[in-house]
Amino acid sequence: MALRLLIAVLVVANIGYWLWSLGASTEAADREPQRLGQQIRPELVELRPLPAAAPTPPASAAAADAPTSGTPPATTP
């Protein structure tokens, strides 16, 4: 019986919050209208894609450019 009462209270609370949030969403749009007046030439703002990253060199070229530790390279017979 207590579990049914708890579930009923939670359902009513969720419905109440949902109804309350419907009214709050219209208020959020008018929260800071002065910001629109503070913008300086907003029509000049444009979005540009990021430049493509430089291609990475192949692993063999990177290994050839890597400094050695002072030991001679191993030779294969």
C-alpha positions in Angstrom: 0.0 0.0 0.0 2.8 2.4 0.9 4.6 1.7 -2.4 1.4 2.5 -4.4 1.1 5.7 -2.5 4.7 6.6 -3.2 4.4 5.9 -6.9 1.2 8.0 -7.1 2.9 10.9 -5.4 5.8 10.7 -7.8 3.5 10.6 -10.8 1.6 13.6 -9.6 4.9 15.5 -8.9 6.2 14.7 -12.4 3.0 15.9 -14.0 3.1 19.1 -11.9 6.7 19.8 -12.8 5.9 19.2 -16.5 3.0 21.7 -16.4 5.2 24.2 -14.5 8.1 23.8 -17.0 5.7 24.6 -19.9 5.0 28.0 -18.5 8.7 28.6 -17.7 9.9 28.0 -21.2 8.2 31.2 -22.6 9.8 33.3 -19.8 13.3 32.1 -20.7 13.1 33.6 -24.2 12.5 37.1 -22.8 15.0 36.9 -20.0 17.8 39.2 -21.3 16.5 41.3 -24.3 19.0 44.0 -23.6 21.8 41.7 -25.0 20.4 42.1 -28.5 20.8 45.8 -28.2 24.4 45.5 -27.1 25.6 43.5 -30.1 27.8 45.4 -32.5 27.0 44.6 -36.2 25.9 41.0 -35.6 25.2 40.6 -39.3 28.9 40.4 -40.0 29.4 37.3 -37.9 30.0 34.2 -40.0 31.0 30.7 -39.2 33.9 29.2 -41.0 35.0 25.6 -41.0 38.3 24.7 -39.3 41.2 24.3 -41.6 42.2 20.7 -42.4 45.0 19.4 -40.3 48.3 18.8 -41.9 48.8 15.2 -43.0 50.9 13.1 -40.8 54.1 11.6 -42.3 54.3 7.8 -42.7 55.8 5.9 -39.9 59.0 5.0 -41.8 59.8 8.7 -42.5 59.2 9.6 -38.9 61.5 6.8 -37.8 64.2 8.0 -40.2 64.0 11.6 -38.8 64.1 10.4 -35.1 67.4 11.0 -33.3 69.4 8.0 -32.4 70.6 7.2 -28.9 74.2 6.8 -29.8 74.2 3.0 -30.4 74.8 1.8 -33.9 71.9 0.4 -35.8 71.5 -3.4 -35.9 72.5 -5.0 -39.1 71.0 -8.1 -40.5 73.3 -10.8 -41.9 
